[in-house]
Amino acid sequence: MEEALDRFIACEPVRALLGEDFFQTYLRVKSVELDLFQSVVTSWERDHLLLKV
């Protein structure tokens, strides 16, 4: 998902198509979503990784 954001940032045609204001707003929203996603320990991680430490 981080790579997808990096590609989004680097894609000038998308930036031009969406406009700078929407582009920046979308980028902020998706960055917050990614941060939240990365801060959560999933049930699979708990079951399969935490118990093996």
N, C-alpha and C positions, 0 to 999 in steps of 0.2 A: 504494500500500500504506500509505503514511503517512496518507492521507485515511481509509482503512478503520479504522485504529487510532484516529484522532480521533473517528470516528463511533461506534466501539465505546465509547470513554470517555464520550461524551456521551449514550449510550443508557441512561437510568435503568431502563426495564423489563428490559433484559438483565441489568443489575447486580443488580436485585432477584430475578430468576429464578435466576441462577447462584449468588448469595450472594457476599458481599464477599471472602471468602478465595479462592474459586476465581477470581473476577473479577480480583483483583490478581495471582494467580499466572499466569493466562493472559495478562494484559497484559504481565507481565515477560518471559515466554517469547517472545511475539510481538515485543516491542521488541528483544530480543536477536537474534532471527531477522532482523528488518529491518536492524539495524546490520550484521550479518554480510553480508547480501545487498548492502547499499550499499557495502561495503568491497571487494568482489570485482570485478575487471575481467573481463568476459566475453570469450570468444573473438570474438564479433561486434564488441564495442567495440574490441578490439585490432586486428582486421582492417580495420574501417571508419573508425574515428576516430583511432587512434594514428598511422596512416600518413599522415593528411592534415594533421598539424600541422607 
